[in-house]
Amino acid sequence: MKKLKNLFDNNQAWARAIKEKNPDFFTELSKQQTPDYLWIGCSDSRVPENKIVDLPAGEIFVHRNIANVVVHTDLNSLSVIQYAVEVLKVKHIIVCGHYGCGGIKAAMDNNKHGLIDNWLRHIKDVRRFHEHKLEGLSHEEKLDLLCELNVVEQVRNICNSTIVQDAWERGCELHVHGWVYDIANGTLKDLDDCISSNAQLAERNLKHQ
Ligand code: CO
């Protein structure tokens, strides 16, 4: 007997439903992918990118990790970004955090969590950079704001990567967006932090000093 039969049943029904609507869907998709979007999100099971923006398979290239962090030296995320920008030629990179993020919560408490604390260190750094903005807020407000500040920080990290810098120098159209998803109501919030050139990056850096 197949293990996890329910998942295979779901898969059969899903593939059948798509083929009924569009018989060539999978044949066409098997030839190539041409997504316009790279999504960098949290691993949280409640934040499924394709469902949230209601796009079918083939439309979003994806990288997810705990608390949607892009570290300058993380070859995993950098490789995804490079492939997305240079080979797939995506036009939009979306960093999407979410309220109620366990990674953000863990970075705000003073408990030990083992290995993951080394990863959460990056978020603790974000907290340290913006300590003055968090002062005086309630615990819940702090968590929500840190979710947003973390997204803004990761947008900066992506923009400062050699990959995005080189793409802009080549004159490529490439926009880096910062969004936050609200698990409690299923809606996305645009942090209005889209950066599309080095001039805009410099402008934002001045504003955030
Ligand atoms: Co999360």
Residues whose N, C-alpha, C, O or C-beta is under 5 A from the ligand:
A	BS01	CO	C42 D44 A67 C101 G102 G103
